[in-house]
Amino acid sequence: MLDAFRQAYAFNRTRTLKLLDQIAELPHPNQALGWRPGPQRAHIAWQLCHIGITEELFGTDRLAKRHEDAKHKEIWTRFQGGSTPDDDIPSLEMIHSVLDDGRDIMLDTLGRFTEQQLDTFTWVHPRIGTVLALRTTLSIINWHESHHQGQAHITLNLYKHQ
């Protein structure tokens, strides 16, 4: 089952990276990354960095206490759940780094678990106060990238057709 999650994560990431490639081919990629579909709405750069920061949080804080291994801790508050997107737009290179580093640490942490722990390992989500089993958490992580990649995708389509 753990391998099935890893495979799903790998597939989901191909879609996210394809979106980044499409943005890189635009005449003004940074403008696209920072475009908002409405006032106070999240821009594409926030959606994509949020994916990577969330995975880094799971790998270094939620599923294991490995804060020393976090590579982007200084931007957690900008991109974690509940944050308000700001106007400091990360570059394509920074977004790639956040996505790659977040995935690497999350998979490393995931590799420390066994199949037997899928239903026995639990943790409490700090923002919502809910106890979650590892199996549920891994399902949420799987859904999470698809959700935010979809948000970024629709935002890119709106940007292109404004």
N, C-alpha and C positions, 0 to 999 in steps of 0.2 A: 504494500500500500504506500509506503514512503516513496518508493521508486515511481509509482504512478503520479504522486504529487510533483515530484521533480520533473517528470516528463511534461506534465501540464504547465508547470511554470516555464519550462524551456519553450514550449510552443507559444504561450502567451507573450513571452518576451520578443519572439520574432515579429509579432504584430506591432509591438511598441517601437521596436527599432526600425521597422519599415516606415512607420509614421514619421520618425525623426529623419529618415533618409528623404522622405517627400518634402519635409520642411527645409532641409539643407539645399534642395534643388530650387527653391523659390528665389525670386530676385532679391527679397529682403527677409531672410529667415528670422532675424532678431525681431523684426516688426511682427511677424506671425507669432513668434513665441510669446510676445507680450500683449497680444490683442485680447481684449475681453469681450464676451458676447453681450455684456450689459454692465451697468454700474455695480461695483462691488463683487462682480463675478470672477471666478478663477480663470486665469490665462493658461495657455497650453503649457508653458514652462512650469507653472505651479503644479498642474495635474501630473506631469511626468516626474518632477522632483519628489512630489508627494509619494509616488510609487516607491522610489528608491529609498527615501528616508524611512518610510513605514517598514520596509524590509530590513533596513539597518536597525531600527528600533526593536523589531522582533528578534533579530540575531544577537543584539548586544544588551537588551534590557528586558524584554517581555518573556522570552523563552530561556534566557540565560543572563547572568550578570557578568557581562564582558565589556563594560564601558571603555576599558583601555583599548579595545579593538575597534571602536567606532572611528570612522575616517571623516565623518561629516557632522560630528556632534554640534559644532558651532552653528549649524543651520537647522537643527532639529526644530526649534521653535518657529521657524519661518514656514516649514513644510509639513509638519505633523498634523494629524487630524485635529480639527477645531481651530487651526490657525487662519488668519486673514491674509490672503495673497497681497504682497506689496508690489511696488513698481520697480524693484531691483531685479531685472530679468537675467537669469543665468544664461550663459552661452550654450550652444549645442555641445561643446566639449565638456562643460561642467555637468550638464544633464547626463551625458553618457557616463561620466565618472560616478555620479551619484547612483545611477541605475546599476552599473557594474559592481561597484563596491558594496552596495546594499544587498544585491543578490549573492555575492560571494560570501559575505559574513552570515547571511541567513542560511545558505546551504551548508556552510561549515557547522553552524549550530544544529541544524536539522540532522546532520550526519552523526551527531552525538546521541541521538535518540534511537530507541529500538522499536520494533513493531508492537511489542508488548506495552509500550508507554503511550500509544495512541489514545487510549481511553483512561489511563491512570494518571498521567501527568496533567495537572491543572494549574491555572494561574488566574489572577483576578485582573481584569482590564481596568487600568487606573482611571480612565475617563468616565466609563459607564458603570463600574462597580460590579460587573458580571463575571462569574466563575466560568471559565472556558476550558474544555479539554483540548489536548493537542490536536486530535482529529478535527474537531470543529475549527480550531484556529487555522490549521493548514487549508481547510476548505475556504475559510474567509480570505486568506492570503491569495488563494487561487482566484476567487471572485474579484478581489480588490484591484488587481492589475487590469483585468478586463473592464471593470467599471470605469476606472480613471482613464484608461486608454480610449475607451468609448467617448468619454467626456472630451478628451483632447481631440479626438477624431471629428466629432460634430463641431467643435469650436473651430478647427481648421477649415472645415467645409463652409461654415458661416463666414469666416475671414475671407476665403477665396471668392465668395459670392456677395460681398457687401457692396 
